[in-house]
Every structure is written in structure tokens, then in C-alpha cells.
């Protein structure tokens, strides 16, 4: 993008991407947060020193685990549905819980990737029970998503670590949950 700011011409590399939704899922039957782990190529590449970023990366030296992130259930807005309907679909596809879109509580909307994309992510909160689990989850098509359940003490310990393989929106939403929903 080329633009003028304070009379000076500038350029900036950026991407146009879809907006997205994310969902904080709390299983009230077992008092756990339902999260997902998945491989993120950009995180993987960013974990490898520049001198070793050749055409072919030595996966023996740099295992795929370097690119596996812990995240909220989430998805892009690429359908002609309401944000709540898309969020409910993602909860089923990624985590296996059948919820009604009307059961979602809107948390907030914010800009994600502000240095490169500026897309809008809208986050929601929902409570589920074991009885609402109707599928394994794990994503659709070629997605490889691992469903992870964490207790509140485990989540608190995770966000207190020095090195966290999660996006800032994850941290924001977990802090929102701990402040607003934890009894």
C-alpha cells in the first residue's frame, strides 16, 4: 500500500484477509476450557533461525512441534451466514459440540494482525456440557486440529509462562474469561 502521512510518501506491506470469529468454550460438566491445537506454518518458519530457512527445512533439526499453537476454536467469515451461525458451525466442526447460535454471548470485536492485515475478529463465549458433544471435532476437509481440554489452574499456569505459542487474541479472551466468568 502506498500512502501519504504528514506530507511524507510511505509504503507498507499488508494482506487482505477474511474477518474471523473465535469462541471461548467452557465445559460446565467438567469445569474445563475446550481449546484447539494446530500447526501454523508461519509460526513454524518464525521459530527457525534465518540461516536455516532454505528451500527445504531439516525437520529432524526443527520438529513440527515448533509450529503447533494453542488457540481458541475459531474460523474465517467466508459464508453468507451471521457471525453467530458461523461461530456455532466452528464449535461443531473443530470441537464436536452442537450448540445453538443464540446461546453465544458476544465478548467483543477487535482488530487482529494490526501490522499486516487489520482484519476484524469477533469473539464469543459459550457453555457446553458433555451431553452436547455429538462429534469428535478436529476440523473439516484437510484441517488437522487437536481438541484440548484444560482446567482453570492449567490455563492460568499456561498464560503465566514466559514463552507462549498462542496468538494475542487467545490471551485477551482467556483473561476476559478469568475476569468475567470464573466464579
HUTA-V774835 format. One record per helix or strand of 2 or more residues. SS is the DSSP state (~ for helix, > for strand). FROM is the first residue (numbers start at 1). LEN is the number of residues. If there is no record, write none. Layout:
ss->{SS:SS}
from->{FROM:FROM}
len->{LEN:LEN}
This chain:
ss->{>:>:>:>:~:~:~:>:>:~:~:>:>:~:>:~:~}
from->{2:8:20:32:41:50:64:68:73:83:101:105:119:130:145:152:168}
len->{4:4:8:8:6:3:4:4:4:13:3:8:10:3:7:8:13}
